[in-house]
């Protein structure tokens, strides 16, 4: 078993760690996680600091929300939804546990904004007819040494080298109620976070998640914010002196941003 590289550091000390899937959620700030141009007709609403938040695209077909639940067994949910028409039924949905690392959330929302802009400017309806092949979402995992197994139930699963991260793709349509993509981290029965992409979700958004998962750009956390169950599996990139508290999200790795096709 690997030693806990953080045990001799103070709780408020800043560290940069990898892999991302075990780093903990980090500082939660919806404005920074989403990164939408709220000064350009993207409505943003939050009643109170630390409370629920929501944002919506100018076309009213995309929305994203953060619902904290500090008193519940789970700490809350991040949700992305889309409709073909503002008054129509939901076409697809993505949900993340509130404990999902903020860098993963930011990279998926960055890709979402890129999709929206491409959809708006090209008229190709890429928000609902995405031409990205599913392979684009898992080739980054294979390139970083994640294992691959295929089940006869129509799913394939990719697991991180440490065995504590996983991405599952349902390649056979077994019913619209089952997600096409799921991802999680942690040991069986004690997940640190999980994410679910419904059928119809653009594969480019799943590709944004997987590219962020395997990014080699360390993420910054304070020692007290790193989950205890994952500390012996972390690689410590640097340790720095404590700084004033901040809600800013560290910038994600350049390789994980932008269009994935």
C-alpha beads as a LAMMPS data file, in Angstrom:
LAMMPS data file: protein, C-alpha beads

261 atoms
260 bonds

1 atom types
1 bond types

-500.0 500.0 xlo xhi
-500.0 500.0 ylo yhi
-500.0 500.0 zlo zhi

Masses

1 110.0

Atoms # bond

1 1 1 0.000 0.000 0.000
2 1 1 1.296 3.455 -0.917
3 1 1 2.095 5.921 1.875
4 1 1 -0.160 8.880 2.581
5 1 1 1.910 11.718 1.128
6 1 1 -0.340 14.333 2.748
7 1 1 -0.232 13.183 6.382
8 1 1 2.638 15.465 7.385
9 1 1 1.118 18.572 5.780
10 1 1 -1.177 21.069 7.498
11 1 1 -4.888 20.895 6.649
12 1 1 -4.892 24.314 4.955
13 1 1 -1.813 23.693 2.863
14 1 1 -2.314 23.757 -0.894
15 1 1 -1.255 20.774 -2.960
16 1 1 -1.358 19.800 -6.614
17 1 1 -2.387 16.218 -7.154
18 1 1 -3.180 13.524 -9.707
19 1 1 -5.139 11.539 -10.787
20 1 1 -8.070 13.865 -11.123
21 1 1 -10.758 11.306 -10.397
22 1 1 -9.501 10.926 -6.810
23 1 1 -8.768 14.579 -6.026
24 1 1 -12.106 15.533 -4.477
25 1 1 -14.574 18.155 -5.709
26 1 1 -12.520 21.293 -5.104
27 1 1 -13.983 24.805 -4.672
28 1 1 -17.576 24.999 -5.921
29 1 1 -18.453 28.174 -7.816
30 1 1 -21.160 27.692 -10.482
31 1 1 -20.160 30.825 -12.390
32 1 1 -16.632 29.522 -12.824
33 1 1 -17.626 25.892 -13.337
34 1 1 -20.061 26.817 -16.108
35 1 1 -18.028 29.603 -17.714
36 1 1 -20.984 30.861 -19.775
37 1 1 -20.994 34.434 -21.151
38 1 1 -23.645 35.657 -18.702
39 1 1 -23.032 39.188 -19.983
40 1 1 -24.230 38.046 -23.427
41 1 1 -27.836 37.017 -22.756
42 1 1 -27.065 33.831 -20.782
43 1 1 -29.347 34.270 -17.750
44 1 1 -27.780 33.287 -14.422
45 1 1 -29.778 33.049 -11.214
46 1 1 -28.778 32.315 -7.643
47 1 1 -30.830 33.362 -4.651
48 1 1 -28.059 33.146 -2.059
49 1 1 -24.378 32.335 -1.814
50 1 1 -24.017 28.583 -1.525
51 1 1 -27.624 27.979 -2.590
52 1 1 -29.166 26.552 -5.759
53 1 1 -28.051 28.109 -9.031
54 1 1 -29.243 27.963 -12.627
55 1 1 -28.179 29.219 -16.045
56 1 1 -29.820 28.998 -19.456
57 1 1 -28.848 29.564 -23.069
58 1 1 -30.374 32.518 -24.967
59 1 1 -32.322 30.050 -27.162
60 1 1 -33.857 28.513 -24.011
61 1 1 -33.039 25.008 -25.225
62 1 1 -30.128 24.392 -22.849
63 1 1 -30.007 24.755 -19.100
64 1 1 -27.734 23.783 -16.271
65 1 1 -28.391 23.748 -12.547
66 1 1 -26.648 23.182 -9.241
67 1 1 -28.780 21.857 -6.380
68 1 1 -26.812 21.605 -3.126
69 1 1 -28.264 19.331 -0.472
70 1 1 -25.953 19.695 2.540
71 1 1 -28.394 17.985 4.915
72 1 1 -29.070 14.987 2.664
73 1 1 -27.001 11.770 2.413
74 1 1 -25.628 13.078 -0.897
75 1 1 -24.365 16.677 -1.081
76 1 1 -26.321 17.619 -4.189
77 1 1 -26.423 17.420 -7.967
78 1 1 -25.184 19.234 -11.058
79 1 1 -27.540 18.793 -14.042
80 1 1 -27.392 19.689 -17.738
81 1 1 -30.533 19.358 -19.861
82 1 1 -31.522 20.051 -23.456
83 1 1 -34.717 20.401 -25.500
84 1 1 -35.143 20.628 -29.265
85 1 1 -37.646 23.419 -28.689
86 1 1 -38.073 25.625 -25.596
87 1 1 -41.542 24.223 -24.892
88 1 1 -40.791 20.654 -25.991
89 1 1 -39.879 17.528 -24.034
90 1 1 -36.393 16.969 -22.672
91 1 1 -34.132 15.425 -25.328
92 1 1 -31.185 14.448 -23.130
93 1 1 -29.756 15.004 -19.664
94 1 1 -26.436 14.750 -17.811
95 1 1 -26.199 14.518 -14.028
96 1 1 -23.151 14.729 -11.779
97 1 1 -22.853 14.249 -8.058
98 1 1 -21.891 17.482 -6.324
99 1 1 -18.681 15.705 -5.268
100 1 1 -17.469 15.485 -8.883
101 1 1 -14.113 17.269 -9.369
102 1 1 -14.837 20.782 -10.608
103 1 1 -12.267 20.493 -13.394
104 1 1 -14.286 17.693 -14.994
105 1 1 -17.448 19.769 -14.711
106 1 1 -15.773 22.814 -16.213
107 1 1 -14.431 20.886 -19.197
108 1 1 -17.832 19.358 -19.982
109 1 1 -19.517 22.769 -19.764
110 1 1 -16.796 24.298 -21.956
111 1 1 -17.578 21.682 -24.586
112 1 1 -21.292 22.351 -24.129
113 1 1 -20.762 26.037 -24.882
114 1 1 -18.708 25.143 -27.964
115 1 1 -21.510 22.834 -29.143
116 1 1 -24.066 25.586 -28.600
117 1 1 -22.006 28.080 -30.613
118 1 1 -21.469 25.574 -33.428
119 1 1 -25.164 24.737 -33.432
120 1 1 -26.103 28.419 -33.554
121 1 1 -23.629 29.368 -36.275
122 1 1 -23.810 26.314 -38.538
123 1 1 -27.447 25.310 -38.419
124 1 1 -26.366 21.648 -38.212
125 1 1 -28.308 20.907 -35.015
126 1 1 -25.201 19.379 -33.412
127 1 1 -26.785 19.596 -29.971
128 1 1 -29.047 16.726 -30.987
129 1 1 -27.452 15.174 -34.077
130 1 1 -23.835 15.033 -32.943
131 1 1 -21.615 13.258 -35.476
132 1 1 -18.907 12.432 -32.924
133 1 1 -18.256 8.688 -32.841
134 1 1 -18.373 6.976 -29.413
135 1 1 -14.746 5.939 -29.948
136 1 1 -13.757 9.590 -29.478
137 1 1 -14.976 9.331 -25.904
138 1 1 -12.842 6.375 -24.921
139 1 1 -9.729 6.532 -27.071
140 1 1 -8.157 8.903 -24.522
141 1 1 -8.743 6.291 -21.805
142 1 1 -7.072 3.537 -23.828
143 1 1 -4.127 5.817 -24.602
144 1 1 -3.595 6.336 -20.846
145 1 1 -3.588 2.653 -19.964
146 1 1 -7.188 2.193 -18.835
147 1 1 -8.338 -1.409 -19.162
148 1 1 -11.238 -2.445 -21.395
149 1 1 -13.822 -5.178 -20.936
150 1 1 -16.946 -5.993 -22.935
151 1 1 -20.059 -7.599 -21.442
152 1 1 -22.756 -9.568 -23.236
153 1 1 -25.392 -7.195 -21.808
154 1 1 -24.392 -4.525 -24.325
155 1 1 -21.943 -2.550 -22.198
156 1 1 -18.219 -1.994 -22.234
157 1 1 -16.286 -0.740 -19.236
158 1 1 -12.984 1.103 -18.997
159 1 1 -11.103 1.125 -15.700
160 1 1 -8.239 3.302 -14.537
161 1 1 -4.854 1.716 -13.762
162 1 1 -5.480 2.195 -10.019
163 1 1 -8.841 0.410 -10.316
164 1 1 -10.669 3.315 -8.667
165 1 1 -12.006 5.093 -11.746
166 1 1 -14.397 3.757 -14.372
167 1 1 -16.293 4.800 -17.484
168 1 1 -19.033 2.580 -18.867
169 1 1 -20.540 2.839 -22.355
170 1 1 -23.832 1.171 -23.258
171 1 1 -23.271 0.486 -26.950
172 1 1 -26.478 -1.534 -27.420
173 1 1 -29.780 0.277 -26.993
174 1 1 -31.368 -1.601 -24.096
175 1 1 -34.066 0.981 -23.399
176 1 1 -34.198 4.756 -23.217
177 1 1 -34.323 4.730 -19.416
178 1 1 -30.747 3.514 -19.176
179 1 1 -27.841 5.955 -19.590
180 1 1 -25.518 5.698 -22.565
181 1 1 -22.478 6.748 -20.522
182 1 1 -21.727 6.498 -16.818
183 1 1 -18.556 7.375 -14.939
184 1 1 -17.526 7.072 -11.314
185 1 1 -14.618 6.917 -8.902
186 1 1 -13.993 5.197 -5.609
187 1 1 -14.112 1.693 -4.224
188 1 1 -17.193 -0.571 -4.588
189 1 1 -19.901 0.581 -2.213
190 1 1 -18.080 3.833 -1.427
191 1 1 -18.093 5.993 -4.542
192 1 1 -16.498 9.423 -4.380
193 1 1 -18.661 10.686 -7.264
194 1 1 -20.625 9.492 -10.259
195 1 1 -21.949 10.917 -13.531
196 1 1 -24.660 9.779 -15.925
197 1 1 -25.271 10.731 -19.594
198 1 1 -28.713 9.824 -20.936
199 1 1 -29.392 8.386 -24.364
200 1 1 -29.215 11.144 -26.977
201 1 1 -26.456 13.077 -25.204
202 1 1 -23.792 14.217 -27.707
203 1 1 -20.785 11.882 -27.533
204 1 1 -18.539 14.940 -27.693
205 1 1 -19.633 15.803 -24.141
206 1 1 -18.639 12.334 -22.949
207 1 1 -15.341 12.823 -24.782
208 1 1 -14.797 16.098 -22.921
209 1 1 -15.251 14.247 -19.633
210 1 1 -12.839 11.439 -20.496
211 1 1 -10.203 13.848 -21.831
212 1 1 -10.391 15.744 -18.546
213 1 1 -10.269 12.525 -16.510
214 1 1 -6.921 11.486 -18.002
215 1 1 -5.388 14.960 -18.209
216 1 1 -1.872 15.076 -16.782
217 1 1 -2.379 18.655 -15.573
218 1 1 -2.463 18.416 -11.743
219 1 1 -5.381 19.984 -9.886
220 1 1 -5.038 22.205 -6.844
221 1 1 -6.655 21.333 -3.534
222 1 1 -6.152 22.071 0.131
223 1 1 -5.121 19.019 2.126
224 1 1 -8.389 19.003 4.104
225 1 1 -10.402 18.820 0.853
226 1 1 -8.727 15.670 -0.476
227 1 1 -10.899 12.610 0.320
228 1 1 -9.342 10.345 2.931
229 1 1 -10.120 7.087 1.061
230 1 1 -8.071 8.160 -1.975
231 1 1 -5.000 9.718 -0.358
232 1 1 -2.812 6.625 -0.628
233 1 1 -3.499 6.476 -4.368
234 1 1 -2.620 10.104 -5.140
235 1 1 0.472 11.456 -6.811
236 1 1 1.632 14.663 -5.149
237 1 1 2.900 17.075 -7.805
238 1 1 3.739 20.028 -5.546
239 1 1 2.980 21.354 -2.098
240 1 1 2.713 25.086 -1.478
241 1 1 2.120 27.364 1.463
242 1 1 -1.458 28.195 2.541
243 1 1 -3.131 31.094 0.755
244 1 1 -6.238 33.151 1.405
245 1 1 -9.456 31.183 0.784
246 1 1 -10.746 31.446 -2.757
247 1 1 -13.743 30.108 -4.646
248 1 1 -11.926 30.302 -7.964
249 1 1 -11.628 27.118 -9.994
250 1 1 -8.071 26.383 -11.220
251 1 1 -7.887 26.637 -15.018
252 1 1 -8.277 23.220 -16.658
253 1 1 -5.614 21.672 -18.872
254 1 1 -5.535 23.138 -22.353
255 1 1 -5.709 19.702 -23.965
256 1 1 -9.112 19.058 -22.430
257 1 1 -10.756 22.279 -23.594
258 1 1 -12.520 23.075 -26.818
259 1 1 -14.075 20.871 -29.463
260 1 1 -13.144 17.211 -29.316
261 1 1 -13.688 16.252 -32.892

Bonds

1 1 1 2
2 1 2 3
3 1 3 4
4 1 4 5
5 1 5 6
6 1 6 7
7 1 7 8
8 1 8 9
9 1 9 10
10 1 10 11
11 1 11 12
12 1 12 13
13 1 13 14
14 1 14 15
15 1 15 16
16 1 16 17
17 1 17 18
18 1 18 19
19 1 19 20
20 1 20 21
21 1 21 22
22 1 22 23
23 1 23 24
24 1 24 25
25 1 25 26
26 1 26 27
27 1 27 28
28 1 28 29
29 1 29 30
30 1 30 31
31 1 31 32
32 1 32 33
33 1 33 34
34 1 34 35
35 1 35 36
36 1 36 37
37 1 37 38
38 1 38 39
39 1 39 40
40 1 40 41
41 1 41 42
42 1 42 43
43 1 43 44
44 1 44 45
45 1 45 46
46 1 46 47
47 1 47 48
48 1 48 49
49 1 49 50
50 1 50 51
51 1 51 52
52 1 52 53
53 1 53 54
54 1 54 55
55 1 55 56
56 1 56 57
57 1 57 58
58 1 58 59
59 1 59 60
60 1 60 61
61 1 61 62
62 1 62 63
63 1 63 64
64 1 64 65
65 1 65 66
66 1 66 67
67 1 67 68
68 1 68 69
69 1 69 70
70 1 70 71
71 1 71 72
72 1 72 73
73 1 73 74
74 1 74 75
75 1 75 76
76 1 76 77
77 1 77 78
78 1 78 79
79 1 79 80
80 1 80 81
81 1 81 82
82 1 82 83
83 1 83 84
84 1 84 85
85 1 85 86
86 1 86 87
87 1 87 88
88 1 88 89
89 1 89 90
90 1 90 91
91 1 91 92
92 1 92 93
93 1 93 94
94 1 94 95
95 1 95 96
96 1 96 97
97 1 97 98
98 1 98 99
99 1 99 100
100 1 100 101
101 1 101 102
102 1 102 103
103 1 103 104
104 1 104 105
105 1 105 106
106 1 106 107
107 1 107 108
108 1 108 109
109 1 109 110
110 1 110 111
111 1 111 112
112 1 112 113
113 1 113 114
114 1 114 115
115 1 115 116
116 1 116 117
117 1 117 118
118 1 118 119
119 1 119 120
120 1 120 121
121 1 121 122
122 1 122 123
123 1 123 124
124 1 124 125
125 1 125 126
126 1 126 127
127 1 127 128
128 1 128 129
129 1 129 130
130 1 130 131
131 1 131 132
132 1 132 133
133 1 133 134
134 1 134 135
135 1 135 136
136 1 136 137
137 1 137 138
138 1 138 139
139 1 139 140
140 1 140 141
141 1 141 142
142 1 142 143
143 1 143 144
144 1 144 145
145 1 145 146
146 1 146 147
147 1 147 148
148 1 148 149
149 1 149 150
150 1 150 151
151 1 151 152
152 1 152 153
153 1 153 154
154 1 154 155
155 1 155 156
156 1 156 157
157 1 157 158
158 1 158 159
159 1 159 160
160 1 160 161
161 1 161 162
162 1 162 163
163 1 163 164
164 1 164 165
165 1 165 166
166 1 166 167
167 1 167 168
168 1 168 169
169 1 169 170
170 1 170 171
171 1 171 172
172 1 172 173
173 1 173 174
174 1 174 175
175 1 175 176
176 1 176 177
177 1 177 178
178 1 178 179
179 1 179 180
180 1 180 181
181 1 181 182
182 1 182 183
183 1 183 184
184 1 184 185
185 1 185 186
186 1 186 187
187 1 187 188
188 1 188 189
189 1 189 190
190 1 190 191
191 1 191 192
192 1 192 193
193 1 193 194
194 1 194 195
195 1 195 196
196 1 196 197
197 1 197 198
198 1 198 199
199 1 199 200
200 1 200 201
201 1 201 202
202 1 202 203
203 1 203 204
204 1 204 205
205 1 205 206
206 1 206 207
207 1 207 208
208 1 208 209
209 1 209 210
210 1 210 211
211 1 211 212
212 1 212 213
213 1 213 214
214 1 214 215
215 1 215 216
216 1 216 217
217 1 217 218
218 1 218 219
219 1 219 220
220 1 220 221
221 1 221 222
222 1 222 223
223 1 223 224
224 1 224 225
225 1 225 226
226 1 226 227
227 1 227 228
228 1 228 229
229 1 229 230
230 1 230 231
231 1 231 232
232 1 232 233
233 1 233 234
234 1 234 235
235 1 235 236
236 1 236 237
237 1 237 238
238 1 238 239
239 1 239 240
240 1 240 241
241 1 241 242
242 1 242 243
243 1 243 244
244 1 244 245
245 1 245 246
246 1 246 247
247 1 247 248
248 1 248 249
249 1 249 250
250 1 250 251
251 1 251 252
252 1 252 253
253 1 253 254
254 1 254 255
255 1 255 256
256 1 256 257
257 1 257 258
258 1 258 259
259 1 259 260
260 1 260 261
